[in-house]
Amino acid sequence: MDIIQLIPLVYNKFILFVLIFTRISALLTFFVLFRRDLITGRIIISLASILSLYILLLYPNMSVQYGLFSISMLVQIFIQAVIGLISGLFLNVIFEVFVVAGQVISTQAGLSVASLIDQRFGFITSLTHFYIITVTLLFLLLNGHLFVIKTLADSFSVMPVDQIFLPSHMMAQVLSYSSILFSGAVTLSITIVIVLLMTNIALAVMTKFAPQFNLFSIGLNMELVIGLFCVYVTYQLFVAESGDLIRESLSLFYQSIMKMK
């Protein structure tokens, strides 16, 4: 084949690469697993480029008829960015559940006094940060990152870049799935919250019948110790519930993509 005849083919593959790269890079950019203080933009661009080349080879028959600077190309780039953004937001809900659970427990146990700044979640407590580390390791242990890559690759079969898709269904799925943010956080924290509530009731009764009992010097320390003890006792249950929640979330994420057919 003459080199001149290869120019249209190379140009077509380059257009495909740009569109695929836009969707993948948008997802990686908005996915909270890629922390800005640990993972630089160069790493995200490199990873998105590698995945784009892989998907480009995975679908050799995919082709587009857009010009590089045409209006159709700009519209398609915008749509691919929106699809990646919505996918990233869907995955972020998984981690937000544990942030809410950690913040609720920290508030009840008196751990919210000491907070730290996280570039992804803002002001969080030390317990919340510990839960985030646990869930991140559990997500990687369950091969969640590989499942996300598989879902991302399959998304190009149901939402190819040569067609215009309005991801309204995906946005509706994200909004409906966000309800798990409350129910999941309650499920993870309800045991410790009930124990701390009973502790507060007991301290109130002790203060009523023993006015000399100093609530601030003894009661707060007691709540802190009991709260940390409950976190230690329920940690294995927390890991088990977290694993089930991650599996369910990833399954819903895959189903929401496949429903775009």
C-alpha positions as CSV (number, residue, x, y, z in Angstrom):
1,M,0.0,0.0,0.0
2,D,1.3,3.4,-0.9
3,I,2.1,5.8,1.9
4,I,-0.2,8.4,0.4
5,Q,-3.1,6.0,0.7
6,L,-2.3,5.5,4.4
7,I,-2.8,9.2,5.2
8,P,-6.7,9.0,5.3
9,L,-6.5,5.9,7.5
10,V,-4.0,7.5,9.9
11,Y,-6.1,10.7,10.0
12,N,-9.2,8.7,10.8
13,K,-7.4,6.8,13.6
14,F,-6.1,10.0,15.1
15,I,-9.7,11.4,15.2
16,L,-10.8,8.3,17.0
17,F,-7.9,8.5,19.4
18,V,-8.9,12.1,20.3
19,L,-12.5,11.2,21.0
20,I,-11.6,8.1,23.0
21,F,-8.9,10.0,24.9
22,T,-11.5,12.7,25.8
23,R,-13.9,10.2,27.4
24,I,-11.2,8.4,29.4
25,S,-9.3,11.4,30.6
26,A,-12.6,13.0,31.7
27,L,-13.4,10.0,33.8
28,L,-9.9,9.8,35.3
29,T,-9.9,13.5,36.1
30,F,-13.1,13.5,38.0
31,F,-12.5,10.1,39.7
32,V,-11.5,10.7,43.3
33,L,-9.2,7.7,43.4
34,F,-6.7,9.9,41.4
35,R,-5.5,12.3,44.1
36,R,-4.0,15.5,42.8
37,D,-1.4,15.5,45.6
38,L,-0.2,12.0,44.6
39,I,-1.0,11.6,40.9
40,T,0.1,14.4,38.6
41,G,-1.6,15.4,35.4
42,R,1.2,13.8,33.4
43,I,0.4,10.4,34.9
44,I,-3.3,10.8,34.1
45,I,-2.5,11.9,30.6
46,S,-0.1,8.9,30.1
47,L,-2.6,6.4,31.6
48,A,-5.4,7.8,29.4
49,S,-3.2,7.6,26.3
50,I,-2.3,4.0,27.0
51,L,-6.0,3.0,27.6
52,S,-7.0,5.0,24.5
53,L,-4.5,3.0,22.3
54,Y,-5.7,-0.2,23.9
55,I,-9.4,0.6,23.1
56,L,-8.4,1.8,19.6
57,L,-6.9,-1.6,18.9
58,L,-9.8,-3.4,20.6
59,Y,-12.3,-1.9,18.0
60,P,-10.4,-2.0,14.7
61,N,-13.6,-1.5,12.6
62,M,-14.6,1.7,14.4
63,S,-14.4,4.8,12.1
64,V,-15.7,8.4,12.1
65,Q,-16.2,10.9,9.4
66,Y,-15.6,14.1,11.3
67,G,-13.2,16.8,10.4
68,L,-10.7,17.7,13.1
69,F,-11.9,21.3,13.5
70,S,-15.5,20.8,12.4
71,I,-18.6,21.6,14.4
72,S,-19.6,17.9,14.6
73,M,-16.2,17.1,16.1
74,L,-16.5,19.8,18.7
75,V,-20.0,18.6,19.7
76,Q,-18.7,15.0,19.9
77,I,-15.8,16.0,22.1
78,F,-18.2,17.8,24.4
79,I,-20.4,14.7,24.6
80,Q,-17.5,12.4,25.3
81,A,-16.3,14.7,28.1
82,V,-19.8,14.7,29.6
83,I,-20.0,10.9,29.4
84,G,-16.6,10.7,31.2
85,L,-17.7,13.2,33.8
86,I,-21.0,11.4,34.6
87,S,-19.1,8.1,34.9
88,G,-16.6,9.7,37.3
89,L,-19.4,11.1,39.4
90,F,-21.1,7.7,39.5
91,L,-17.9,6.1,40.9
92,N,-17.3,9.0,43.3
93,V,-20.6,8.1,45.1
94,I,-18.9,4.8,46.2
95,F,-16.3,6.8,48.2
96,E,-18.7,9.5,49.4
97,V,-20.7,6.9,51.3
98,F,-17.8,6.1,53.5
99,V,-17.0,9.8,53.9
100,V,-20.5,10.4,55.2
101,A,-20.3,7.4,57.5
102,G,-17.0,8.5,58.9
103,Q,-18.2,12.1,59.5
104,V,-21.3,10.9,61.3
105,I,-19.4,8.6,63.6
106,S,-16.7,11.3,64.3
107,T,-19.4,13.8,65.2
108,Q,-21.1,11.5,67.7
109,A,-17.8,10.3,69.2
110,G,-16.3,13.8,69.6
111,L,-13.6,13.2,66.9
112,S,-14.8,16.1,64.7
113,V,-12.8,18.6,66.8
114,A,-9.6,17.5,65.0
115,S,-10.0,17.8,61.2
116,L,-7.6,17.8,58.3
117,I,-7.9,19.1,54.7
118,D,-8.1,16.6,51.9
119,Q,-7.9,17.9,48.3
120,R,-10.7,15.5,47.3
121,F,-13.2,15.7,50.1
122,G,-12.4,19.0,51.9
123,F,-12.4,19.1,55.7
124,I,-12.6,15.5,57.1
125,T,-11.7,13.9,60.4
126,S,-8.9,11.4,61.0
127,L,-11.4,8.6,61.3
128,T,-12.9,9.5,57.9
129,H,-9.4,9.6,56.4
130,F,-8.7,6.1,57.9
131,Y,-12.0,4.8,56.4
132,I,-11.1,6.3,53.0
133,I,-7.7,4.6,53.0
134,T,-9.4,1.3,54.0
135,V,-12.0,1.6,51.2
136,T,-9.3,2.5,48.6
137,L,-7.3,-0.6,49.5
138,L,-10.4,-2.7,49.5
139,F,-11.4,-1.3,46.1
140,L,-8.0,-2.2,44.6
141,L,-8.1,-5.6,46.4
142,L,-11.5,-6.4,44.8
143,N,-10.0,-5.5,41.3
144,G,-12.4,-2.5,41.1
145,H,-9.9,-0.6,38.9
146,L,-9.8,-3.5,36.4
147,F,-13.6,-3.6,36.5
148,V,-13.8,0.1,35.7
149,I,-11.4,-0.4,32.8
150,K,-13.5,-3.3,31.5
151,T,-16.7,-1.2,31.8
152,L,-15.0,1.7,30.1
153,A,-13.9,-0.5,27.2
154,D,-17.4,-2.0,26.8
155,S,-19.0,1.5,26.9
156,F,-17.5,2.1,23.4
157,S,-19.6,-0.8,22.0
158,V,-22.9,0.6,23.3
159,M,-21.9,4.3,23.0
160,P,-19.6,4.5,20.0
161,V,-17.9,7.7,19.2
162,D,-19.3,7.8,15.7
163,Q,-22.8,8.4,17.0
164,I,-24.2,11.3,19.1
165,F,-25.5,10.1,22.5
166,L,-27.2,12.3,25.0
167,P,-26.3,10.6,28.4
168,S,-29.6,11.6,30.1
169,H,-30.2,8.0,31.2
170,M,-26.8,7.9,32.9
171,M,-27.5,11.2,34.7
172,A,-30.8,9.8,35.9
173,Q,-29.0,6.7,37.1
174,V,-26.5,8.8,39.1
175,L,-29.3,10.8,40.7
176,S,-31.3,7.7,41.7
177,Y,-28.1,5.9,42.8
178,S,-27.2,8.9,45.0
179,S,-29.9,7.7,47.4
180,I,-27.5,5.0,48.5
181,L,-25.3,7.7,49.9
182,F,-27.7,8.0,52.8
183,S,-28.8,4.4,53.2
184,G,-25.3,3.1,52.9
185,A,-23.9,5.6,55.4
186,V,-26.6,4.7,57.9
187,T,-25.9,1.0,57.5
188,L,-22.2,1.4,58.1
189,S,-22.6,3.7,61.1
190,I,-25.8,2.8,62.8
191,T,-24.2,0.3,65.3
192,I,-21.7,2.8,66.6
193,V,-24.2,5.7,66.6
194,I,-26.7,3.6,68.7
195,V,-23.9,2.7,71.2
196,L,-22.8,6.4,71.5
197,L,-26.5,7.5,71.9
198,M,-26.9,5.0,74.8
199,T,-23.7,6.4,76.3
200,N,-25.0,9.9,76.1
201,I,-28.2,8.9,77.8
202,A,-26.3,7.1,80.6
203,L,-24.1,10.2,81.1
204,A,-27.2,12.4,81.2
205,V,-28.7,10.2,83.9
206,M,-25.5,10.2,85.9
207,T,-25.3,14.0,85.7
208,K,-29.0,14.2,86.9
209,F,-28.4,12.1,90.0
210,A,-24.8,13.2,90.6
211,P,-24.5,17.0,90.0
212,Q,-20.9,16.9,91.0
213,F,-20.1,14.7,88.0
214,N,-18.2,16.8,85.6
215,L,-19.6,16.1,82.1
216,F,-16.9,17.9,80.2
217,S,-13.9,16.4,81.9
218,I,-15.2,12.8,82.2
219,G,-18.1,12.5,79.8
220,L,-16.3,13.7,76.6
221,N,-13.3,11.4,77.3
222,M,-15.6,8.5,78.0
223,E,-17.4,9.1,74.7
224,L,-14.1,9.3,72.9
225,V,-12.8,6.0,74.4
226,I,-16.1,4.2,73.8
227,G,-16.3,5.5,70.2
228,L,-12.8,4.3,69.4
229,F,-13.5,0.9,71.0
230,C,-16.6,0.5,68.9
231,V,-14.7,1.4,65.8
232,Y,-12.1,-1.3,66.7
233,V,-14.8,-3.9,67.5
234,T,-16.9,-3.3,64.3
235,Y,-14.0,-2.9,61.9
236,Q,-14.3,-6.4,60.5
237,L,-18.0,-5.8,60.0
238,F,-17.2,-2.5,58.3
239,V,-14.8,-4.2,55.9
240,A,-17.3,-6.9,55.0
241,E,-20.2,-4.4,54.5
242,S,-17.9,-2.2,52.5
243,G,-16.9,-5.0,50.2
244,D,-20.5,-5.8,49.5
245,L,-21.3,-2.2,48.9
246,I,-18.4,-1.8,46.4
247,R,-19.5,-4.9,44.5
248,E,-23.1,-3.7,44.3
249,S,-22.0,-0.2,43.2
250,L,-19.7,-1.5,40.4
251,S,-22.5,-3.9,39.2
252,L,-24.9,-0.9,39.0
253,F,-22.3,1.1,37.2
254,Y,-21.9,-1.6,34.6
255,Q,-25.6,-2.1,34.2
256,S,-26.2,1.7,33.7
257,I,-23.6,1.7,30.9
258,M,-25.1,-1.4,29.2
259,K,-28.6,0.1,29.4
260,M,-27.5,2.7,26.9
261,K,-28.0,0.2,24.0
